[in-house]
Amino acid sequence: MQALADQLAAQKEGFLKKAPPEVVEIMSAAMAKLKASDLIDKALKQGDTAPLFELPDATGQPVSLEDRLTSGPAVVTFYRGVW
């Protein structure tokens, strides 16, 4: 089985080959801006404990991480929203 890092690298390479140059330029500029900020240093890392929070689910109903953790580990996925 291919390592996740290898899969991601292959996907990125495929995207860069197919994407219009202006899209690659915009995305590259956004990535450079992100890397230059301190946001990456503030982001949770593997093994960190997430702060407790409550957010709406896909139907608008509030979901609490604390409530979800009562039944075991939780996986949190964030969607970008409007594409």
C-alpha positions in Angstrom: 0.0 0.0 0.0 1.3 3.4 -1.0 2.1 5.8 1.9 -0.3 8.7 2.4 2.5 11.2 1.7 3.2 9.5 -1.6 -0.5 9.5 -2.6 -0.8 13.2 -1.8 2.4 14.1 -3.7 1.0 12.1 -6.7 -2.3 13.9 -6.5 -0.6 17.3 -6.3 1.6 16.5 -9.3 -1.5 15.4 -11.3 -3.3 18.6 -10.4 -0.4 20.8 -11.3 -0.2 19.2 -14.7 -3.9 19.7 -15.5 -4.8 23.0 -13.8 -4.8 26.2 -15.7 -1.6 28.3 -15.0 -3.7 31.1 -13.4 -5.2 28.7 -10.9 -1.8 27.3 -10.0 -0.5 30.8 -9.5 -3.4 31.8 -7.2 -3.0 28.6 -5.2 0.8 29.0 -5.0 0.4 32.6 -3.8 -2.1 31.5 -1.2 0.1 28.7 0.1 3.1 31.1 0.3 1.0 33.5 2.3 -0.1 30.7 4.6 3.5 29.5 5.1 4.6 33.1 5.9 1.9 33.5 8.6 2.1 32.0 12.0 -1.1 30.0 11.5 0.8 26.7 10.8 2.7 27.0 14.1 -0.7 27.5 15.9 -2.4 24.6 14.2 -3.1 21.4 16.1 -0.5 18.7 15.5 -0.9 14.9 15.6 -1.5 13.8 19.2 -2.7 17.3 20.3 -6.0 17.5 22.2 -8.6 19.5 20.4 -10.4 22.3 22.4 -14.1 21.5 23.1 -16.4 23.2 20.7 -20.0 23.1 19.3 -20.8 23.6 15.6 -23.8 23.1 13.4 -23.9 19.8 11.5 -25.0 19.5 7.8 -28.6 20.0 8.8 -27.9 23.0 11.1 -28.3 21.1 14.4 -25.7 21.8 17.0 -23.1 19.1 17.6 -20.8 19.2 20.6 -17.4 17.6 20.6 -17.8 16.9 24.3 -21.1 15.0 23.7 -19.5 13.0 20.8 -16.5 12.0 23.0 -18.8 10.3 25.5 -19.2 7.4 23.1 -15.6 7.1 22.1 -13.0 8.8 19.8 -14.3 11.4 17.3 -13.2 12.3 13.8 -13.8 15.9 12.9 -14.0 16.9 9.2 -14.3 20.4 7.9 -15.7 21.2 4.5 -14.7 24.3 2.7 -18.3 25.2 1.9 -19.3 26.9 -1.4 -17.0 25.8 -4.1 
